[in-house]
Amino acid sequence: MAEKDAENLVWQEDAMIVSNGPKDMSEEMLIDFLEENGKLEILRVFPGRKPGTFLVYCENDIDFEDVQRMCQNNPLKGNQLKVDRIKEINSVQVKNVSSNVSSDSLRRYFGNSKRSSGGDISSVLQQTSDTYIISFKEACVVLNVCRMPHQLEHVKLDVQPFWKPPEENIISKQQVHDYSLPTKFHLNFLKKHRTEVNDKLKTLGEVLWKDSKINTLRFKYSEGNFEEIEQRLKDLLNSITVETIDVPDDIFEDVVGTFNNEDDRMYFYFDNRYHEAHILGFDKSDVIKRKKRLLDNLRTEREDDLNIHERRILSGLGFFEAGRRTI
């Protein structure tokens, strides 16, 4: 059962556990520190069971390595804050529940999005005489539920996210490995799609994006997980759809100039050596749409008859291996 739970674990990308703070650290003190030094936009902070420990929700996904580095370089009142990932939070703890309120009443109330900002419920468990754990099918409703006041049978409820201590969420980080990629473009592509990479590795390892440079994907992993990580990375690369088109030499630079924004750099790779255009993506339909745009641009640059050579590589893994042979 433990192996199955680890396999299905998903990280909460917009929340983190901050611990080892001063015992008198308040929510306001922590928010000011993170926003000033980490340039984070804090949505909500919830105190933990231990002094100096908080659950922090941010506006956007968190760059954990960057925040950890910031905390190391900027002690708060002499304390070096500790930052940990947390498993996706899909439950709330409801305290101060009146004895007149049943489990079914809680299910109906928190299952009604208009009344409570909640949603579909997977379980309602009673912890103590006046405390319940309510789990939702979708984690995205938890913060909305905790943001608003709640009252049942004329009694105000205390509703907080239900989360586990850091030690129960940490990946065992024992070794570091550099996974070689063919070119810098391949690393850039994976960085732009880091959500897919992180989701593929889950608890087996953690990619060190800040330390991944040129054509090296660096990750930390627990002992015994390496072969499984390597296989998952191969599966991930193999799931990429690639379209390759030969661009006529005399219009290559002009065509490249029409694909210069941030979104284009996520999907288009232009090989200056062979004057080839490669379109990569995890969604096949998106790749086809981008391919059509590229062909339209080619025809715009060359009004006369244009003999376009298209060579499709069905899997990203084949493209990656081809790149490795030519580097």
CORBEL-V60144 format. One record per residue. N is the residue number from 1. PHI is phi in radians with two decimals (* if undefined). OMEGA is omega in whole degrees, -180 to 180 (999 if undefined). BURIAL is 1 if it has 16 or more other C-alpha atoms within 10 Angstrom, else 0. Layout:
# CORBEL-V60144
{{N;PHI;OMEGA;BURIAL} {N;PHI;OMEGA;BURIAL}}
This chain:
# CORBEL-V60144
{{1;*;180;0} {2;-1.10;179;0} {3;-1.13;179;0} {4;-1.15;179;0} {5;-1.09;180;0} {6;-1.13;-179;0} {7;-1.13;-176;0} {8;-1.63;-177;0} {9;-1.18;177;0} {10;-2.21;-180;1} {11;-1.41;172;1} {12;-1.44;-172;1} {13;-1.39;-177;1} {14;-1.91;180;1} {15;-2.43;-180;1} {16;-2.66;175;1} {17;-1.76;177;1} {18;-1.91;-178;1} {19;-2.34;-180;1} {20;1.14;177;1} {21;-1.48;176;1} {22;-0.98;-177;1} {23;-1.07;180;0} {24;-1.66;-178;0} {25;-1.15;179;1} {26;-1.69;178;1} {27;-1.06;-179;1} {28;-1.10;180;0} {29;-1.10;-179;0} {30;-1.18;-180;1} {31;-1.07;179;1} {32;-1.04;-178;0} {33;-1.11;-176;1} {34;-1.22;-179;1} {35;-1.27;-178;0} {36;-1.35;-175;0} {37;-1.63;-177;0} {38;-1.77;-179;1} {39;0.94;180;0} {40;-1.73;174;1} {41;-1.77;-175;0} {42;-1.52;178;1} {43;-1.56;-175;0} {44;-2.81;178;1} {45;-2.19;180;1} {46;-2.15;-180;0} {47;-1.21;177;1} {48;-1.58;-178;1} {49;-1.31;180;0} {50;-1.81;176;0} {51;-1.03;179;0} {52;1.43;179;1} {53;-2.14;-178;1} {54;-2.45;168;1} {55;-1.70;-175;1} {56;-2.09;173;1} {57;-1.73;179;1} {58;-2.00;-180;1} {59;-1.13;-177;0} {60;-2.16;176;0} {61;-1.04;-174;0} {62;-1.67;170;1} {63;-1.54;-170;0} {64;-1.12;180;1} {65;-1.11;-180;0} {66;-1.14;180;0} {67;-1.18;179;1} {68;-1.08;179;1} {69;-1.13;179;0} {70;-1.10;-180;1} {71;-1.17;178;1} {72;-1.15;-176;0} {73;-1.56;-176;0} {74;-2.37;178;1} {75;-1.07;177;0} {76;-1.83;-178;1} {77;0.94;178;0} {78;1.50;-179;0} {79;-1.84;175;1} {80;-1.53;-177;1} {81;-1.13;179;1} {82;-1.91;-178;1} {83;-2.05;180;1} {84;-2.27;170;1} {85;-1.19;177;1} {86;-2.41;177;1} {87;-1.11;-180;1} {88;-0.93;-176;1} {89;-1.64;179;1} {90;-2.13;-178;1} {91;-2.27;173;1} {92;-2.17;174;1} {93;-1.80;-177;1} {94;-1.93;-180;1} {95;-1.88;177;1} {96;1.15;179;1} {97;-1.43;-179;1} {98;-1.13;178;1} {99;-1.13;179;0} {100;-1.42;-178;0} {101;-1.75;-178;0} {102;-1.62;176;0} {103;-1.07;179;0} {104;-1.12;178;0} {105;-1.13;177;0} {106;-1.13;179;1} {107;-1.09;-180;1} {108;-1.17;-177;1} {109;-1.18;-177;1} {110;-1.35;175;1} {111;-1.48;180;1} {112;-1.70;-176;0} {113;-1.12;-179;0} {114;-1.23;-178;0} {115;-1.45;-170;0} {116;-2.19;-172;1} {117;1.19;-180;1} {118;-1.47;-178;1} {119;-3.03;-179;1} {120;-1.02;-175;1} {121;-1.89;178;1} {122;-1.67;179;0} {123;-2.84;173;0} {124;-2.28;-177;1} {125;-2.10;179;0} {126;-1.57;179;0} {127;-1.54;178;0} {128;-2.32;-177;0} {129;-1.09;-178;0} {130;-2.21;-177;0} {131;-2.27;-179;1} {132;-2.27;172;1} {133;-1.93;-180;1} {134;-1.97;-179;1} {135;-1.87;-180;1} {136;-1.77;178;1} {137;-1.27;179;0} {138;-2.13;-177;1} {139;-1.18;-173;0} {140;-1.14;-178;0} {141;-1.51;-172;1} {142;-1.02;-177;1} {143;-1.10;179;1} {144;-1.09;178;0} {145;-1.10;-176;1} {146;-1.30;-178;1} {147;-1.40;-174;0} {148;-1.87;179;0} {149;-1.31;-179;0} {150;-2.33;-180;1} {151;-2.60;176;0} {152;-2.34;-178;0} {153;0.93;176;0} {154;1.13;179;0} {155;-2.09;179;0} {156;-1.26;-180;0} {157;-1.69;174;1} {158;-1.77;-175;1} {159;-2.03;-179;1} {160;-2.34;173;1} {161;-1.04;177;1} {162;-1.76;-176;1} {163;-2.41;-176;1} {164;-1.71;179;0} {165;-1.05;-177;1} {166;-0.94;-175;1} {167;-1.10;180;0} {168;-1.59;-176;0} {169;-2.06;-172;1} {170;-1.42;171;0} {171;-1.26;176;1} {172;-1.25;-176;0} {173;-1.81;-174;0} {174;-1.98;-175;0} {175;-2.40;179;0} {176;-2.15;-180;1} {177;-2.34;174;0} {178;-1.78;-180;1} {179;-1.64;-174;0} {180;-1.37;176;0} {181;-2.02;-175;1} {182;-1.09;-175;1} {183;-2.47;177;1} {184;-1.10;-179;0} {185;-1.06;-178;1} {186;-1.10;177;1} {187;-1.18;178;1} {188;-1.03;180;1} {189;-1.08;-179;1} {190;-1.18;178;1} {191;-1.12;179;1} {192;-1.23;-180;1} {193;-2.12;-175;0} {194;-1.13;178;0} {195;-1.08;178;0} {196;-1.13;180;0} {197;-1.16;-180;1} {198;-1.06;-180;1} {199;-1.16;-179;0} {200;-1.21;-178;1} {201;-1.41;-178;1} {202;0.86;-175;1} {203;-1.57;-177;1} {204;-1.24;-178;1} {205;-2.91;-179;1} {206;-2.30;179;1} {207;-1.29;176;1} {208;-1.63;-172;1} {209;-1.08;-179;1} {210;-1.14;-178;0} {211;-1.66;178;0} {212;-1.52;-173;1} {213;-2.33;178;0} {214;0.98;-179;0} {215;-2.21;-178;1} {216;-2.16;175;1} {217;-1.74;-177;1} {218;-1.72;178;1} {219;-2.52;174;1} {220;-1.69;-178;1} {221;-2.66;177;1} {222;-1.47;-179;1} {223;-1.01;179;0} {224;1.68;-177;0} {225;-1.72;-170;0} {226;-1.03;-177;1} {227;-1.07;179;0} {228;-1.17;178;0} {229;-1.10;-180;1} {230;-1.05;179;0} {231;-1.17;180;0} {232;-1.16;177;1} {233;-1.13;177;1} {234;-1.10;178;0} {235;-1.09;180;0} {236;-1.12;179;1} {237;-1.11;-178;1} {238;-1.22;-178;1} {239;-1.49;-180;1} {240;-1.46;174;1} {241;-1.58;-178;1} {242;-2.24;171;1} {243;-2.08;-179;1} {244;-2.10;-178;1} {245;-2.27;175;1} {246;-1.39;-180;1} {247;-1.77;178;1} {248;-0.93;-174;1} {249;-0.99;-172;0} {250;-1.28;179;0} {251;-2.10;-175;0} {252;-1.01;-177;1} {253;-1.11;179;0} {254;-1.15;-180;0} {255;-1.19;179;1} {256;-1.00;-179;1} {257;-1.11;179;0} {258;-1.52;179;0} {259;-2.20;-172;1} {260;-2.22;178;0} {261;-1.64;-174;0} {262;-1.09;-180;0} {263;-1.13;179;0} {264;-1.07;-177;0} {265;-1.20;177;1} {266;-1.36;-170;1} {267;-2.18;-177;1} {268;-1.86;175;1} {269;-2.25;-180;1} {270;-1.83;-179;1} {271;-1.57;-177;0} {272;-1.21;-178;0} {273;-1.27;-175;0} {274;-1.92;-179;0} {275;0.92;178;1} {276;-2.02;174;1} {277;-1.96;179;1} {278;-2.03;176;1} {279;-1.98;-178;1} {280;-2.08;176;1} {281;-3.05;177;1} {282;-1.45;180;1} {283;-1.80;-176;0} {284;-1.05;-178;0} {285;-1.12;177;0} {286;-1.15;179;0} {287;-1.09;-180;1} {288;-1.12;179;1} {289;-1.10;-180;0} {290;-1.22;176;1} {291;-1.10;179;1} {292;-1.06;179;0} {293;-1.10;179;0} {294;-1.10;180;1} {295;-1.11;177;0} {296;-1.09;179;0} {297;-1.15;177;1} {298;-1.09;-178;1} {299;-1.22;177;0} {300;-1.18;-180;0} {301;-1.25;-178;0} {302;-2.16;-175;0} {303;-1.30;-179;0} {304;-1.42;-178;0} {305;-0.97;-178;0} {306;-2.16;179;0} {307;-1.60;-176;0} {308;-1.75;179;0} {309;-1.77;179;0} {310;-1.95;178;0} {311;-2.29;-176;0} {312;-1.67;172;0} {313;-1.86;-170;1} {314;-1.23;-177;0} {315;-2.23;177;1} {316;-1.11;-179;1} {317;-1.09;178;1} {318;-1.10;179;1} {319;-1.17;179;1} {320;-1.09;-179;1} {321;-1.18;178;0} {322;-1.14;178;0} {323;-1.10;-179;0} {324;-1.14;-178;0} {325;-1.26;-175;0} {326;-1.68;-175;0} {327;-1.31;999;0}}
